[in-house]
Amino acid sequence: MEDVRTLPGWARAEVTVGAALFLCLFASQAGLIVLTPVLSKVAGDLGVSTAAAGQLRTVSGLAAGLAAVVLGTVGRNVSLRRLLIGGAAGLAVASIASAAAPSFAVLALAQALLGVSVSALLVGATVAAAEWVGPQHRTRVLSWALVGPPAAWIIGMPLIGAIGEINWRWTWLTFPLGAAVIAAVTVALRSESPRNARSASMTTALRDLQPHGG
């Protein structure tokens, strides 16, 4: 396989940005699917019905929706890099809190943080796919990034099912936590290009995405 360092600048940008955003979207989906295979075990351990435990997904979904609205308004001046690292860090904290939750209420709070973190990763990765490379490369980068969520399903579901047979709490400390840490490190280590320095915030990125009249 050809060394990435020997590729032309535009190809290197596609590979590095595509990989970073793939990992961010992979991590966001990893956080969302953990409860599905172990829901009955969570309910039994915390002394609630399976139907009540299912509301945890409603909590994370509501938090994600509200966070998306906030990020589209007051968060528009946030650096995309900082948004992605913050989202991954939040997902890591939510995963640890979920694993350690002593009660249903604490787990619900952890799921709310998870929803906010997932929203930050989704919004940040989608905008960064359009902002971190030139217009002629955006489609390919976004295509690679969007492979992340289905890849998380394919890898995660059997893994979570197997670990969940031992203890549902360990599922949080393996799949979503590991994915979040890898995503955060990858984005943090990614070097900033002149384009990144010029277009560092969501405000510029979102403006660039808007159609311009002729």
N, C-alpha and C positions, 0 to 999 in steps of 0.2 A: 504493500500500500504506500502511496506517495506521502511523504512527510508534509504535514500542513504548512510548515515553515517555508517549503519550497514553492508553494502555490502563489499565484499573483495576488496582489493586495486585495482586489475585489473578492476573489474566491476565499481568501483567508477570512475576510470579514463575514462572508456568508456562513462559513463553517463555524466560526467562534460564536457569532451572534445566534445562529440557529441552534447550536448545542446548548448555549446558556438559557435561551428561552424555552427550548424543549424541556430542560430540567425544571424550570420554573412551573410550567404547565403540568408536567408530570407530578411534581410535588403537590400542586393545588388539588389535583384529582386524587392523589394518594390520601390526602386528608379527608376527602369527602366519602370515600368508599369503605373506610375502616369499619364503620358500625354495621354495615349491611350483613356480613356473614356472622357476626357475633352478637347481634341484637338480643336474642333470647338469653344468652349468657350474661350480658350486661344487666338485663331486667332481673334475672334471678339473683345475681350477686348484690344488687342494690335494693332489692325488695320492692320492685314496682312491676306493673304489668308490661307485657311486650308492647301493647298499644301506647302506653305512657312513654316507654323508652323510645318508641318510634318518633315521638315529638321532638327528640333531640335534633333530628335532621331538619325539622321545621325551624328550630331555634337557629341553627347554623345558616339555613337558607335566608331567614329574615335578616340576620346580621349581615350577611353578604350583600343582600339587596340594598340595605340602608347604607352600607359602606360604599357601595358603587355610586350612589347618589352623592354622598359627601365628597368622594374623590373627584367626581365630575364638576364640583363647584369649588369648595374651599381648598381642595387638594391639588388644584391645577398648577400651582407653582412648585410642587414637590419634584425633586430630581427623580428621574425614572430609575436610576441605579439605586438610589436610597429607598425608593418605594419597593423595589423588588427584594432588596436585602431585608428591609423591614417586614415585608410580607412573609418571607421565608423564616425569619427569626420568630415572628409571631406564631407561625405554624409549629415551629419547634417547641415553643413554650406551651402552646395549646395541647400538643401531643403529650408532653411531660405531665401537664396538669390533668389531662384526661386519664392517663395511666395511674396517677396517684389519687384520683378523686375518691374521697371517703363517703360521698353521698351523691344522690341524684342531682341535688341543687348545684353542687360544685361542678359536677360533670356538665350540667347545662351551661354554666358560666364559661367553662373551658370551650364548649362548642360555639358559644357566641364569639369568643376570641378567634376560634378557628375560622368562622365564617368571614370575619373582617379580614383575616390574613389571606384567605383564599381569594377574596375580592381584590385585594391589593396585587396579588400575583397575576390574576387574570387580566385586570385592567393594565397593569404595568407591562406585562409581556406582550399584550396585543398592541399597545401604543409603541413600545420599543421596537417591535418587528417592522413598523413603518418608519421609525425615526433613526435607528442605529445603522441602517444601510441606505444606499442610494435608491431612488425610485425604481430603477430597472431591476433591482435585486429583491424588492420587498415581497413579491409573491412567493418566491422560492423559500425565503427565510420564514415567512408565515406558515407555509406548507409544512416545513420541517417542525416548527414549533407546535403546530396543531396535532402532530403525531403523539405528543406527550400524554394527553388524557387517555386515549385508547390503549397506549402502551402501559399506563398505570393499571388499567383494568386487567389487561392480559397477565401482567406480572404479579399484580397485587392480590387479586382474588384468591388464587390457590395458596399463595404465601400466607395471607391473613387467615384463611380457613385452617391451614395446618397449625399455625402458631396459636390461633384461637382455641384449638382443642386442648392446648396446655393451659393457657390463661389469657383471657381477652385483653388484660392490661398490657401484656407483652407486645400485642400487635401495634400499640401506639408507639412503643419504644424501638420498634424495628423499622417498619415500612415508612410511615409518614415522617417520623423524626429523622431517619436516615436520608430520605429524599430532600427534606427541608435543609438539612445541613449541607448536603452536596450542592444544592441549588444556590444557597447563600454564598458558599465559598467560591463557586464558579463565577458568579456575578461580581463578587468583590475583587477577584484576581484579574478580571477582564480589563485590559488597558483601555483608556479613553482615547478616542480618535479626535481629530480636529472637529469633525461633524458633531460628536458628542459634546465637546466643549461649547460649541456654538449653540446647540439645541439641547440644553440640559434639563429643561423642565417640561412638565405635561402641557403647560400652556402653549409653548411653541409647537410641540408635537401635535396636539389636537388641532391647532390652527393650520398646520401643514396638511392634515388629513382632510380638511374641508375643501370642497370644490371651489375653484376660482372662476369667476366670469371672464369671458373673453373681451 
